[in-house]
Amino acid sequence: FRSKQWYQRRVAITAGGYLLGEIMHNHGLQGDFKSFSPGTTADAKLNNFRRLEPSLRLLQVPFNSNVVCDVMREKPGSATKLMYQLYIALNRMSQQNLTCHAMEAMKSEQKMRHEKSNAEIYQKRKKYRLRLCVDTTA
């Protein structure tokens, strides 16, 4: 049985994205894990989730600003749902013996062009949305 303090610390680490980054790093999907921050400040959370996004998208885990806000605000069940989706995606990757490089290569060229063209607009919109989210959690 885990203590209440242990559980609260895990929720805080998950809400900041650090635990997700650690899991992704352990599976060879987060090469920049050294740049993650275990802190709970708004900047630390934004940094971590910004770094997680490409890896989660590669795994086809549903991930957008609403998911990030729910996790950062510690909405009941949101971190658990994201962790479960990550678990399923990592299991699928393992069963198919895929590496992150193989998964990147499998992406269709058209999808990659589409993602690149929308990336700048999406990033600006997401940054604004997340800043609003962080401001309400601080």
N, CA, C and O atoms as a DFTB+ gen file, in Angstrom:
552 C
 N C O
     1  1       0.843      -1.192       0.000
     2  2       0.000       0.000       0.000
     3  2       0.880       1.244       0.000
     4  3       1.782       1.375       0.828
     5  1       0.619       2.136      -0.912
     6  2       1.401       3.371      -1.038
     7  2       0.821       4.466      -0.148
     8  3      -0.383       4.514       0.104
     9  1       1.701       5.336       0.316
    10  2       1.245       6.434       1.158
    11  2       0.556       7.495       0.315
    12  3       0.737       7.556      -0.901
    13  1      -0.227       8.318       0.970
    14  2      -0.931       9.399       0.293
    15  2       0.071      10.384      -0.321
    16  3      -0.158      10.905      -1.413
    17  1       1.174      10.635       0.379
    18  2       2.189      11.548      -0.136
    19  2       2.819      11.009      -1.424
    20  3       3.062      11.769      -2.361
    21  1       3.083       9.697      -1.468
    22  2       3.654       9.084      -2.667
    23  2       2.701       9.281      -3.839
    24  3       3.116       9.663      -4.933
    25  1       1.430       9.016      -3.602
    26  2       0.435       9.146      -4.655
    27  2       0.335      10.598      -5.146
    28  3       0.293      10.844      -6.351
    29  1       0.297      11.551      -4.219
    30  2       0.200      12.958      -4.594
    31  2       1.417      13.397      -5.396
    32  3       1.293      14.182      -6.335
    33  1       2.582      12.898      -5.033
    34  2       3.806      13.236      -5.780
    35  2       3.728      12.674      -7.199
    36  3       4.097      13.353      -8.157
    37  1       3.249      11.441      -7.336
    38  2       3.118      10.821      -8.662
    39  2       2.127      11.598      -9.529
    40  3       2.374      11.808     -10.717
    41  1       1.021      12.020      -8.949
    42  2       0.037      12.807      -9.698
    43  2       0.672      14.115     -10.146
    44  3       0.489      14.529     -11.290
    45  1       1.414      14.770      -9.261
    46  2       2.066      16.039      -9.610
    47  2       3.092      15.833     -10.715
    48  3       3.184      16.655     -11.628
    49  1       3.862      14.759     -10.652
    50  2       4.862      14.482     -11.684
    51  2       4.179      14.184     -13.010
    52  3       4.635      14.632     -14.062
    53  1       3.083      13.428     -12.962
    54  2       2.339      13.123     -14.185
    55  2       1.729      14.398     -14.743
    56  3       1.773      14.627     -15.952
    57  1       1.159      15.232     -13.875
    58  2       0.516      16.481     -14.312
    59  2       1.525      17.409     -14.978
    60  3       1.155      18.225     -15.822
    61  1       2.778      17.291     -14.609
    62  2       3.818      18.114     -15.209
    63  2       4.441      17.488     -16.437
    64  3       5.257      18.128     -17.101
    65  1       4.082      16.257     -16.758
    66  2       4.596      15.585     -17.946
    67  2       5.913      14.864     -17.759
    68  3       6.370      14.174     -18.671
    69  1       6.535      15.006     -16.601
    70  2       7.856      14.405     -16.382
    71  2       7.803      12.877     -16.419
    72  3       8.645      12.245     -17.056
    73  1       6.839      12.293     -15.754
    74  2       6.720      10.830     -15.719
    75  2       6.473      10.269     -17.112
    76  3       7.038       9.238     -17.478
    77  1       5.635      10.941     -17.885
    78  2       5.389      10.506     -19.262
    79  2       6.681      10.555     -20.077
    80  3       6.959       9.652     -20.867
    81  1       7.458      11.604     -19.884
    82  2       8.744      11.718     -20.579
    83  2       9.696      10.607     -20.185
    84  3      10.414      10.068     -21.027
    85  1       9.703      10.268     -18.922
    86  2      10.567       9.190     -18.431
    87  2      10.172       7.847     -19.054
    88  3      11.034       7.062     -19.449
    89  1       8.884       7.595     -19.135
    90  2       8.394       6.358     -19.748
    91  2       8.778       6.316     -21.218
    92  3       9.263       5.297     -21.711
    93  1       8.561       7.422     -21.916
    94  2       8.901       7.479     -23.338
    95  2      10.408       7.294     -23.544
    96  3      10.835       6.611     -24.476
    97  1      11.199       7.901     -22.678
    98  2      12.658       7.770     -22.752
    99  2      13.080       6.313     -22.558
   100  3      13.960       5.818     -23.264
   101  1      12.461       5.639     -21.615
   102  2      12.796       4.235     -21.353
   103  2      12.450       3.326     -22.526
   104  3      12.974       2.217     -22.631
   105  1      11.579       3.787     -23.399
   106  2      11.209       3.015     -24.588
   107  2      11.911       3.538     -25.845
   108  3      11.568       3.149     -26.962
   109  1      12.886       4.412     -25.654
   110  2      13.663       4.921     -26.778
   111  2      12.933       5.913     -27.656
   112  3      13.281       6.085     -28.824
   113  1      11.921       6.568     -27.104
   114  2      11.113       7.483     -27.903
   115  2      11.272       8.948     -27.506
   116  3      10.659       9.822     -28.121
   117  1      12.079       9.227     -26.497
   118  2      12.222      10.600     -26.027
   119  2      13.697      10.887     -25.814
   120  3      14.200      10.835     -24.692
   121  1      14.385      11.193     -26.913
   122  2      15.819      11.422     -26.858
   123  2      16.220      12.674     -26.104
   124  3      17.370      12.804     -25.685
   125  1      15.290      13.591     -25.926
   126  2      15.608      14.851     -25.250
   127  2      15.176      14.851     -23.782
   128  3      14.934      15.915     -23.212
   129  1      15.078      13.684     -23.171
   130  2      14.572      13.605     -21.803
   131  2      15.411      14.428     -20.821
   132  3      14.886      14.894     -19.809
   133  1      16.686      14.613     -21.100
   134  2      17.535      15.414     -20.204
   135  2      17.054      16.862     -20.117
   136  3      17.388      17.579     -19.174
   137  1      16.271      17.282     -21.101
   138  2      15.740      18.651     -21.107
   139  2      14.409      18.779     -20.376
   140  3      13.860      19.876     -20.278
   141  1      13.884      17.663     -19.861
   142  2      12.634      17.691     -19.107
   143  2      12.897      18.230     -17.710
   144  3      14.013      18.157     -17.196
   145  1      11.856      18.767     -17.114
   146  2      11.970      19.311     -15.773
   147  2      10.980      18.617     -14.841
   148  3       9.797      18.514     -15.167
   149  1      11.449      18.137     -13.677
   150  2      10.530      17.519     -12.721
   151  2       9.725      18.552     -11.934
   152  3       8.897      18.190     -11.098
   153  1       9.965      19.820     -12.196
   154  2       9.280      20.889     -11.477
   155  2       7.804      20.969     -11.809
   156  3       7.326      20.352     -12.762
   157  1       7.095      21.737     -11.007
   158  2       5.652      21.893     -11.195
   159  2       5.275      23.323     -11.586
   160  3       4.104      23.700     -11.531
   161  1       6.274      24.113     -11.981
   162  2       5.977      25.470     -12.423
   163  2       5.302      25.421     -13.791
   164  3       5.370      24.415     -14.497
   165  1       4.659      26.511     -14.146
   166  2       3.985      26.586     -15.441
   167  2       4.967      26.374     -16.587
   168  3       4.662      25.658     -17.541
   169  1       6.139      26.989     -16.500
   170  2       7.132      26.849     -17.568
   171  2       7.637      25.417     -17.686
   172  3       7.847      24.926     -18.794
   173  1       7.832      24.747     -16.565
   174  2       8.284      23.352     -16.588
   175  2       7.240      22.460     -17.261
   176  3       7.578      21.612     -18.087
   177  1       5.979      22.657     -16.904
   178  2       4.907      21.856     -17.489
   179  2       4.806      22.084     -18.994
   180  3       4.701      21.130     -19.765
   181  1       4.838      23.347     -19.408
   182  2       4.756      23.663     -20.836
   183  2       5.930      23.069     -21.599
   184  3       5.754      22.517     -22.685
   185  1       7.120      23.180     -21.036
   186  2       8.311      22.611     -21.659
   187  2       8.147      21.101     -21.847
   188  3       8.403      20.573     -22.929
   189  1       7.725      20.420     -20.800
   190  2       7.603      18.967     -20.859
   191  2       6.552      18.516     -21.869
   192  3       6.812      17.624     -22.676
   193  1       5.386      19.116     -21.829
   194  2       4.331      18.695     -22.750
   195  2       4.650      19.070     -24.192
   196  3       4.260      18.354     -25.115
   197  1       5.344      20.165     -24.397
   198  2       5.766      20.535     -25.749
   199  2       6.724      19.478     -26.299
   200  3       6.661      19.131     -27.479
   201  1       7.591      18.979     -25.461
   202  2       8.551      17.958     -25.880
   203  2       7.889      16.596     -26.084
   204  3       8.340      15.804     -26.912
   205  1       6.835      16.324     -25.344
   206  2       6.147      15.034     -25.457
   207  2       5.306      14.905     -26.725
   208  3       5.131      13.808     -27.256
   209  1       4.800      16.010     -27.192
   210  2       3.831      15.969     -28.282
   211  2       4.280      15.173     -29.510
   212  3       3.526      14.315     -29.968
   213  1       5.477      15.418     -30.065
   214  2       5.854      14.657     -31.265
   215  2       5.902      13.140     -31.017
   216  3       5.501      12.358     -31.879
   217  1       6.381      12.739     -29.867
   218  2       6.475      11.307     -29.553
   219  2       5.099      10.682     -29.391
   220  3       4.864       9.565     -29.851
   221  1       4.195      11.393     -28.743
   222  2       2.844      10.861     -28.562
   223  2       2.109      10.799     -29.895
   224  3       1.358       9.856     -30.149
   225  1       2.320      11.792     -30.740
   226  2       1.698      11.772     -32.069
   227  2       2.247      10.612     -32.904
   228  3       1.506       9.961     -33.641
   229  1       3.542      10.364     -32.783
   230  2       4.149       9.247     -33.491
   231  2       3.487       7.931     -33.099
   232  3       3.291       7.050     -33.936
   233  1       3.151       7.809     -31.833
   234  2       2.487       6.602     -31.336
   235  2       0.984       6.613     -31.595
   236  3       0.286       5.647     -31.285
   237  1       0.494       7.703     -32.161
   238  2      -0.931       7.881     -32.442
   239  2      -1.771       7.886     -31.159
   240  3      -2.896       7.387     -31.131
   241  1      -1.203       8.453     -30.116
   242  2      -1.931       8.647     -28.866
   243  2      -2.667       9.976     -28.987
   244  3      -2.042      10.997     -29.276
   245  1      -3.994       9.987     -28.771
   246  2      -4.739      11.252     -28.839
   247  2      -4.151      12.274     -27.858
   248  3      -4.108      12.044     -26.650
   249  1      -3.704      13.401     -28.405
   250  2      -3.008      14.374     -27.585
   251  2      -3.241      15.754     -28.182
   252  3      -2.806      16.041     -29.297
   253  1      -3.931      16.606     -27.427
   254  2      -4.161      17.984     -27.863
   255  2      -4.182      18.886     -26.637
   256  3      -3.943      18.429     -25.519
   257  1      -4.465      20.154     -26.846
   258  2      -4.420      21.103     -25.733
   259  2      -5.472      20.784     -24.667
   260  3      -5.253      21.066     -23.489
   261  1      -6.601      20.205     -25.057
   262  2      -7.608      19.833     -24.056
   263  2      -7.088      18.727     -23.138
   264  3      -7.289      18.770     -21.924
   265  1      -6.422      17.746     -23.724
   266  2      -5.850      16.656     -22.931
   267  2      -4.796      17.211     -21.979
   268  3      -4.767      16.874     -20.795
   269  1      -3.926      18.074     -22.521
   270  2      -2.871      18.669     -21.700
   271  2      -3.473      19.464     -20.542
   272  3      -3.033      19.324     -19.400
   273  1      -4.464      20.287     -20.824
   274  2      -5.094      21.091     -19.761
   275  2      -5.725      20.203     -18.697
   276  3      -5.587      20.463     -17.501
   277  1      -6.415      19.160     -19.133
   278  2      -7.047      18.258     -18.162
   279  2      -6.005      17.599     -17.268
   280  3      -6.205      17.484     -16.059
   281  1      -4.896      17.167     -17.857
   282  2      -3.844      16.521     -17.064
   283  2      -3.192      17.540     -16.135
   284  3      -2.963      17.252     -14.960
   285  1      -2.892      18.728     -16.655
   286  2      -2.240      19.752     -15.842
   287  2      -3.129      20.218     -14.690
   288  3      -2.637      20.554     -13.613
   289  1      -4.415      20.234     -14.923
   290  2      -5.360      20.640     -13.870
   291  2      -5.711      19.486     -12.939
   292  3      -6.488      19.637     -11.996
   293  1      -5.116      18.322     -13.231
   294  2      -5.339      17.119     -12.432
   295  2      -6.813      16.736     -12.395
   296  3      -7.340      16.325     -11.361
   297  1      -7.467      16.879     -13.542
   298  2      -8.859      16.460     -13.675
   299  2      -8.917      14.954     -13.425
   300  3      -8.163      14.197     -14.036
   301  1      -9.799      14.518     -12.542
   302  2      -9.854      13.098     -12.206
   303  2      -9.982      12.200     -13.444
   304  3     -10.865      12.390     -14.280
   305  1      -9.096      11.236     -13.534
   306  2      -9.122      10.262     -14.616
   307  2      -8.357      10.663     -15.858
   308  3      -8.086       9.812     -16.705
   309  1      -7.995      11.940     -15.999
   310  2      -7.347      12.385     -17.238
   311  2      -5.937      11.801     -17.382
   312  3      -5.575      11.327     -18.458
   313  1      -5.150      11.830     -16.321
   314  2      -3.796      11.262     -16.387
   315  2      -3.865       9.752     -16.562
   316  3      -3.071       9.171     -17.302
   317  1      -4.802       9.124     -15.888
   318  2      -4.964       7.671     -16.008
   319  2      -5.317       7.293     -17.439
   320  3      -4.783       6.323     -17.978
   321  1      -6.208       8.050     -18.048
   322  2      -6.615       7.772     -19.430
   323  2      -5.430       7.928     -20.378
   324  3      -5.211       7.087     -21.250
   325  1      -4.666       9.005     -20.205
   326  2      -3.504       9.230     -21.064
   327  2      -2.460       8.128     -20.861
   328  3      -1.882       7.630     -21.827
   329  1      -2.226       7.757     -19.621
   330  2      -1.263       6.683     -19.332
   331  2      -1.727       5.364     -19.948
   332  3      -0.908       4.607     -20.469
   333  1      -3.014       5.083     -19.898
   334  2      -3.529       3.847     -20.470
   335  2      -3.384       3.855     -21.993
   336  3      -3.014       2.844     -22.590
   337  1      -3.676       4.992     -22.615
   338  2      -3.517       5.099     -24.065
   339  2      -2.051       4.921     -24.462
   340  3      -1.746       4.307     -25.485
   341  1      -1.157       5.460     -23.651
   342  2       0.269       5.286     -23.895
   343  2       0.659       3.818     -23.735
   344  3       1.427       3.284     -24.535
   345  1       0.131       3.177     -22.712
   346  2       0.396       1.750     -22.478
   347  2      -0.029       0.912     -23.689
   348  3       0.721       0.052     -24.150
   349  1      -1.228       1.167     -24.194
   350  2      -1.741       0.430     -25.361
   351  2      -0.827       0.666     -26.567
   352  3      -0.472      -0.280     -27.270
   353  1      -0.450       1.916     -26.806
   354  2       0.392       2.249     -27.958
   355  2       1.771       1.602     -27.849
   356  3       2.297       1.089     -28.837
   357  1       2.354       1.625     -26.657
   358  2       3.671       1.010     -26.471
   359  2       3.592      -0.505     -26.628
   360  3       4.507      -1.127     -27.168
   361  1       2.499      -1.096     -26.156
   362  2       2.293      -2.534     -26.332
   363  2       2.189      -2.889     -27.807
   364  3       2.789      -3.861     -28.267
   365  1       1.424      -2.094     -28.540
   366  2       1.256      -2.322     -29.978
   367  2       2.610      -2.220     -30.686
   368  3       2.928      -3.037     -31.550
   369  1       3.394      -1.223     -30.317
   370  2       4.713      -1.031     -30.904
   371  2       5.613      -2.230     -30.611
   372  3       6.334      -2.710     -31.485
   373  1       5.558      -2.697     -29.382
   374  2       6.375      -3.844     -28.966
   375  2       5.961      -5.120     -29.690
   376  3       6.817      -5.872     -30.155
   377  1       4.665      -5.369     -29.789
   378  2       4.175      -6.579     -30.441
   379  2       4.534      -6.620     -31.917
   380  3       4.729      -7.696     -32.482
   381  1       4.622      -5.465     -32.536
   382  2       4.949      -5.396     -33.956
   383  2       6.451      -5.234     -34.195
   384  3       6.898      -5.083     -35.332
   385  1       7.227      -5.269     -33.099
   386  2       8.685      -5.107     -33.176
   387  2       9.090      -3.852     -33.939
   388  3       9.995      -3.889     -34.772
   389  1       8.420      -2.747     -33.652
   390  2       8.709      -1.484     -34.327
   391  2       9.618      -0.617     -33.469
   392  3       9.515      -0.610     -32.242
   393  1      10.490       0.100     -34.119
   394  2      11.289       1.116     -33.451
   395  2      10.691       2.466     -33.821
   396  3       9.849       2.557     -34.715
   397  1      11.124       3.497     -33.139
   398  2      10.592       4.823     -33.473
   399  2      10.983       5.208     -34.892
   400  3      10.220       5.892     -35.575
   401  1      12.155       4.782     -35.349
   402  2      12.582       5.102     -36.717
   403  2      11.707       4.388     -37.739
   404  3      11.348       4.969     -38.763
   405  1      11.362       3.138     -37.468
   406  2      10.486       2.393     -38.373
   407  2       9.104       3.039     -38.425
   408  3       8.485       3.106     -39.486
   409  1       8.624       3.513     -37.276
   410  2       7.311       4.152     -37.242
   411  2       7.318       5.448     -38.039
   412  3       6.358       5.747     -38.748
   413  1       8.392       6.216     -37.928
   414  2       8.511       7.460     -38.697
   415  2       8.490       7.159     -40.191
   416  3       7.826       7.851     -40.963
   417  1       9.220       6.125     -40.590
   418  2       9.296       5.766     -42.001
   419  2       7.946       5.319     -42.544
   420  3       7.662       5.492     -43.730
   421  1       7.115       4.745     -41.681
   422  2       5.816       4.245     -42.109
   423  2       4.789       5.363     -42.316
   424  3       3.774       5.156     -42.981
   425  1       5.045       6.520     -41.759
   426  2       4.122       7.637     -41.952
   427  2       4.056       7.962     -43.437
   428  3       5.078       8.001     -44.122
   429  1       2.884       8.187     -43.908
   430  2       2.758       8.501     -45.331
   431  2       3.338       9.887     -45.610
   432  3       3.280      10.784     -44.769
   433  1       3.885      10.036     -46.786
   434  2       4.478      11.312     -47.175
   435  2       3.424      12.421     -47.166
   436  3       3.712      13.556     -46.786
   437  1       2.228      12.092     -47.578
   438  2       1.155      13.080     -47.611
   439  2       0.825      13.569     -46.202
   440  3       0.649      14.767     -45.978
   441  1       0.745      12.641     -45.264
   442  2       0.418      13.016     -43.891
   443  2       1.514      13.906     -43.318
   444  3       1.229      14.866     -42.603
   445  1       2.763      13.589     -43.631
   446  2       3.876      14.390     -43.133
   447  2       3.819      15.804     -43.701
   448  3       4.075      16.769     -42.981
   449  1       3.480      15.942     -45.010
   450  2       3.355      17.273     -45.607
   451  2       2.233      18.059     -44.940
   452  3       2.377      19.245     -44.644
   453  1       1.113      17.378     -44.708
   454  2      -0.039      18.012     -44.069
   455  2       0.324      18.481     -42.659
   456  3      -0.006      19.603     -42.276
   457  1       0.992      17.636     -41.896
   458  2       1.386      18.004     -40.532
   459  2       2.328      19.194     -40.543
   460  3       2.211      20.091     -39.708
   461  1       3.266      19.205     -41.489
   462  2       4.234      20.301     -41.560
   463  2       3.552      21.619     -41.894
   464  3       3.883      22.653     -41.314
   465  1       2.598      21.590     -42.828
   466  2       1.921      22.826     -43.220
   467  2       1.053      23.389     -42.100
   468  3       0.904      24.606     -41.983
   469  1       0.488      22.527     -41.289
   470  2      -0.373      22.985     -40.205
   471  2       0.375      23.237     -38.900
   472  3      -0.195      23.791     -37.960
   473  1       1.624      22.842     -38.831
   474  2       2.370      22.893     -37.580
   475  2       2.498      24.308     -37.015
   476  3       2.291      24.523     -35.821
   477  1       2.838      25.271     -37.871
   478  2       3.060      26.625     -37.381
   479  2       1.782      27.228     -36.808
   480  3       1.802      27.798     -35.716
   481  1       0.688      27.111     -37.522
   482  2      -0.590      27.643     -37.050
   483  2      -1.010      26.930     -35.766
   484  3      -1.438      27.560     -34.799
   485  1      -0.880      25.616     -35.778
   486  2      -1.269      24.824     -34.613
   487  2      -0.436      25.199     -33.392
   488  3      -0.972      25.343     -32.294
   489  1       0.867      25.356     -33.579
   490  2       1.749      25.672     -32.457
   491  2       1.387      27.011     -31.820
   492  3       1.390      27.139     -30.596
   493  1       1.078      27.998     -32.641
   494  2       0.700      29.303     -32.101
   495  2      -0.599      29.213     -31.309
   496  3      -0.714      29.761     -30.213
   497  1      -1.569      28.516     -31.879
   498  2      -2.862      28.368     -31.207
   499  2      -2.726      27.574     -29.910
   500  3      -3.306      27.932     -28.885
   501  1      -1.953      26.494     -29.971
   502  2      -1.777      25.641     -28.804
   503  2      -1.035      26.381     -27.690
   504  3      -1.381      26.260     -26.515
   505  1      -0.019      27.144     -28.069
   506  2       0.751      27.890     -27.074
   507  2      -0.154      28.859     -26.310
   508  3      -0.063      28.974     -25.088
   509  1      -1.023      29.550     -27.042
   510  2      -1.958      30.473     -26.410
   511  2      -2.910      29.730     -25.485
   512  3      -3.142      30.161     -24.355
   513  1      -3.466      28.609     -25.959
   514  2      -4.418      27.810     -25.176
   515  2      -3.768      27.260     -23.910
   516  3      -4.364      27.298     -22.834
   517  1      -2.546      26.751     -24.042
   518  2      -1.858      26.196     -22.885
   519  2      -1.478      27.277     -21.890
   520  3      -1.515      27.052     -20.680
   521  1      -1.114      28.445     -22.392
   522  2      -0.773      29.552     -21.485
   523  2      -2.000      29.917     -20.652
   524  3      -1.878      30.185     -19.457
   525  1      -3.190      29.931     -21.277
   526  2      -4.422      30.179     -20.534
   527  2      -4.655      29.093     -19.491
   528  3      -5.055      29.376     -18.362
   529  1      -4.401      27.858     -19.878
   530  2      -4.588      26.726     -18.965
   531  2      -3.656      26.842     -17.771
   532  3      -4.072      26.656     -16.628
   533  1      -2.380      27.153     -18.044
   534  2      -1.393      27.266     -16.981
   535  2      -1.746      28.410     -16.042
   536  3      -1.612      28.287     -14.824
   537  1      -2.192      29.508     -16.604
   538  2      -2.543      30.655     -15.778
   539  2      -3.669      30.330     -14.804
   540  3      -3.724      30.898     -13.713
   541  1      -4.561      29.429     -15.180
   542  2      -5.672      29.073     -14.281
   543  2      -5.274      28.014     -13.270
   544  3      -5.979      27.822     -12.279
   545  1      -4.132      27.301     -13.499
   546  2      -3.705      26.278     -12.528
   547  2      -2.709      26.835     -11.528
   548  3      -2.516      26.255     -10.460
   549  1      -2.075      27.946     -11.856
   550  2      -1.030      28.520     -10.982
   551  2      -1.612      29.192      -9.770
   552  3      -0.870      29.721      -8.942
